[in-house]
Amino acid sequence: MAASSPSPPPPPAAAAAVVGVWSPVHQSPSPNLTNFFVWREFVWGAIAGSFGEGMMHPVDTLKTRLQSQAIMTGAQAQKNIFQMVRTVWASDGLRGFYRGIGPGVTGSLATGATYFGVIESTKTWLENANPNLSGHWSHFIAGGIGDTLGSFIYVPCEVMKQRMQVQGSSKSWALNATKGNVSQSPGTQMYGYYNGMFHAGRSILRDHGLKGLYAGYGSTLARDVPFAGLMVTFYEGMKDLTEYGKRKYLPDSDLQVSNSFEGLVLGGLSGGFSAYLTTPLDVIKTRLQVQGSTTRYNGWLDAIKKTWASEGASGLFKGSVPRIIWYIPASAFTFMAVEFLRENFNEKIDTDEEMTLN
């Protein structure tokens, strides 16, 4: 998925954009659709989401392979992260770490756009429509809504990405199948090798229909909605805590920290905390999406029960280290990129719009 953030307290021009650029004077925003969409946040989110995914895709490949070992090999003695790095490098080289980057970036672009765009467009509307939801509750709900909308594109891309990641190169995939290293149920056949994003999409649609492309959709929402809500809530909470610390301990200081740097640090921390707390949900989602025709788990609850019975708590937190390693810098880069775009372009856009209206 992609990482996310609401904006810092905007300058006067940006504040006008939140409540509607049509108003020349300050007034309370009304909860109607005229003032709903903050279009630029969709653009900034798309750019930042794809940037974060592109930077951290190799780590995501390691996480996916670690989490899917029980399905792909059926082995109880599973590799740790360092052994997995050596395995991917030895069999596929550098390209092995970047398998599936096409659907990965596409999915992150879509979910980044809806996540950031809906957060900024929704939170003010929610606060005015229902004052009881003001504060961090509005951030949590807005984050969940934004991520849910992005899931319609993100989930098929995630299915394609993860299947391509576990396959590696065509040579290593064929070698594993020949040696019987791919775990299969009697009478079933693992899916064929995918040459790229569109080949993967067509093959999955042909073999399994839309159900195959949306495999694990429920578990994806069960993971991403809490994650999205937690991350934006952590981010806003840490921003408030930072401001409180400045006022209390540095009241006379003229220290100025750029929004981009603040996004880098606080975004990374919020992404790391949220990633660890939702790792069990990520494990279940990954295993449901990777299994293909070799049905090992009959749904979300069955996957939790079988994982707990065979691997215990450690199985549910499999891949937590690379997941955190991925989300800290990915969230940091994404928050930083969005804050940079806001800081450098929002005021100029507002000024241009005001000049056009006048």
N, C-alpha and C positions, 0 to 999 in steps of 0.2 A: 503495500500500500504505500501508499504514499504518505509523509509527515505533514504537520499542519500548525497553523497559528492564527489567533486573532491579532488585530493590529494594536499598537500602543496608542495612548491618547493622541488623536490626530491633531494636526495644526488646523487653524480656522478653516482653511480651504477644504481640507480633507474631511473635516467634520460636516461641512455642508453637503459633501457627497454622500455621507452616510444617511442623512435625513432627507436627501433629495436635492439635486442641484437646481431645481426650479425655484427654490426659495431664496430671495436676496437677503432676507433677514433671519436671525436666529429664532427658531420656534421649536416646540416639542414635536417630534416626529409622530405621525399618525400611523397606526397599524393597518395600512392598506397597501395593495400591490403596486401602486404608483411609485412609492418610495422603497420598494422591496429590494430590487436587485442592485448590487454594487458590481457592475460588469467587470471592472478592472481586476477585481479579486479573483475572478475565474481565470483570467489570463495569467496573472502572477502565480496563481496556484499551479496551473498547468506547467509553466516553465520550471518552477521550483520542484515540483514532484518528479518530473522526468530527469532533472539534474541530479536529485538525490539518488534515484534508482540507478542511473548510469554510473555514478561514482562508486556505489557500494554493491553492485550486482555479484561480483566474485564471492563476497562473504555470504550473500543470500544463497548462492549455489551450494556452498559448504553446509549451511543450515538445512537446506532441503535434502541433501544427500544423507546427512546424519539422521534426520527424522524419518526418512523413508527406508532405512536399512532393513527393518523388520519385514517390510513388504517385498523389497527387491531381492533380498538374499535369504530371508528366513533365519539368519544366523543369530544365535544368542550372544556369542562373543562379538560385540560390535565395535567398530573403530571409534577412536576419539578424534577430536578435531585435527590434531597434528598428523595422525595417521591418514585421515581423509585428505588433507592437503597433499601429502605424498602420493596417495592413490590417484587423485585427479591429475596431478602433474605428470606422473609416470605414464598414465594411460592416454591422456588427451592433450597434455601440454597446456599452454596459456589459454588456448581456445576453449578448453574444457570448462574453465571458470566463467566464460562468457556465453555459454550455451543458454538460449532462452532470453537473451537481453532484448530482442525485438518486442515480443509480447510484454515483457517486464516494463519497458519504458512506456509502451502504449497504455498499459493499465494504470501506471502511476501518473501519466499525463492526465488521463480522464478523472481519476479519483482525486488528484491534487486540485484540479479545477473545481470540481463540485464541493470538495471539502472546504477549501479556503473561501470560495465564493458564497456557499450557503452559510458558513459560519458568520461572515461579516454581514450578509444580507438578512440573516434570520435572527441573530441575537438581539439587535435593537428592536426589531418587530415583536419578538417574544416578550421582551421586557415591558413594552408598552401595552401589548395585548393582555398580558397577565403579570402585573407588578410582583406577584409572589414568586415568579420565576427569575427575578433579577439576580445578578451576581453569577456565581459559578454554576448554578443549576442551568441557567440559560446557555452558558458555554458548553456544558456537557450535552444538553439536548441538541443544540445546533451542530456540534461536532458529530453526534450520532446520525442526525438527519443527512448531513453532507456526505458522510461515508456510505450511508445506505444508498443514496442516489447514484454515487459513483460505482457501486458494486455491480450494476447491470453490465458495465463494460469491463470492470476490473476482474470479476470472477472468471469469465471465459479466458481472459488473458493470463490469469494466474494458473489455470489448469494447463494451458498450453506451455507456459513458461516452466512449470515444475516438471512436467513430463519430459521436456527437452533437457532440463538440467540433470535429471537422473540418468538420461541416456548417454550423455557425453558424446563422443565421436561415433560415427557409424561403425568403425572398426571395433571399438571397445564394446559397443552394444551387441554386435554380432558375436563377438568372442564370449561375452557373458552368457548369451543365449545358447551357444554351442556347448559350453562347459556345464550348462544347467545351473548357473549361478543366479538366475532370475527365478524367484519363488513363484510357483504356479500351482493352482489347484488341478487335480486330475481332469483331463479332458478340456482344459482351457488353454488359451494362447495369449501371451502378453502382446500388447499393441506393437505395431511395426515402427521402424525408425522414421523420425520426422526430419525432413530436409530444411524446414524453415517454418516460420509462423503461419503462413497461409496453408502450407501443406498439413501442418498439425491441425489447424482449425477444420479443414475439409475432411481430414481422416476421422477426427473425433465425431464430427457431425454425421458422417456417413455410417460409422460403426455404432454410435451410441445415441445419435439424435441430440436435441437440445439438452436432454437430461445429462449427457456426457459432458457438454461444455459448461454446464452449471453444476457439476459434481461438487458436493460439499458446500453448496450455496448457503444452506442454513448454518453450518458450522463456521463459514466465513463471516457471516453477519454476527454470529455469537461471539466471534473473536474481535472483529473490527469495530463494532458499535461500542463495546466497553472500552476498547483501546483508544478509539478516536475521542470519546468523551473524556476519558482519563487524561489523555495527553493535553488537550486544550485546557482542562481544568487545572492540571499541574502547572502548565505554562503560565496561566493567568495568576494562579496562586503564588508562584515564585516571583512573578513580576511585582505583585503587591507586596510581598515580603521584602524584595529588594528595595522598593521605594520606601517602605517603613524603616529599613535599616539605614538608608541614606539620611532620612529625616532625623532619626534618633541619634546615630553615632557620628554623622558627618553633616551637622546642620549648617556649618559655615563654609563648607567646602564648595569650590566651584568646579568639582570634578564632573565632566560630561562624558558619558558612555554612549557611543552610537547605537542606534536601534539594531544595526546589523550585527554588532558584536554581542549585544544582549540576546538577540535571537540565536546566535551561534551557541552560546553557553547554556542559556535556559532551555532552548529547544532540544539540545542534546540530552540534558538531564531529564526533561519530561518524557522524551522518547524512550530513554533507557529504563526508567521506572515503570512506564506503562508496558513496555515490551516484556519485562520479566513477569509482571503480574498476570499477563495474558498468554504466557508460553504454553500451558496445558491445552488451551483452546486452539493454539496454532498447531500443535502436534496432531491433534485429532483432525483438524482441517486438512493438513498436508497428507495424512495417510488415506483419508477418504478420496482425495483428488488424485493421488498417484496410483491407487490400486487397479484402476481400469477394469478389465474383464476378470482379473484374478480376485474375485470378491472375497475378502477376508473379514470385512466388517459390514454388518447390515444396519448402517445408520450411526448417528452420533452417539447415542447412549451405549450401543453395543461396542463401539470403538473404545469408549472410556472404560467400560467393564473389562474388556479383553486386554487392553493396555495395562490397566491396574493389576489384573490377575497375573499376567505374564512378566511384567517388568517393574511393577510397583510405582512409587512416586517418582523415581528417577526416570522412568519411561515417559511420564507426563511432562517432565521438564527437560526431555531430550532436545538438544540443540539450543538450550537457553543462552549459552555463552555466545555462539555466533549470532544469535538473534539480537542480543544486547549489543554486541560489537557492531552489528549492522545498523541498528536503530539509533544508537547514540550519534555517530557521524552523519547518518542519512537525515535524521531529524534536524541536527545542527545545520547541515548544509541547506536543507529546505527552508527552515525558519530564517536563516541568514539571507537566503536569496529573496524570499518574500519581503522581508523587512528592508532589504536594499532597494528592491524595486519600488516599494511604497515610498521610501525616503527620498528617492531620486526622481520619481516620475509622477506621483500622485498630485503634488502641488502644481506642477506644470500642466497636467491634464485639466485640473480644476480651473486654473487660470484661463486656459484656452477655451474651455466650455463656457465660462462666464463671459468672455469676450465675444464668443459666437452668439450667445443669447442676447447680449446687449447690442 
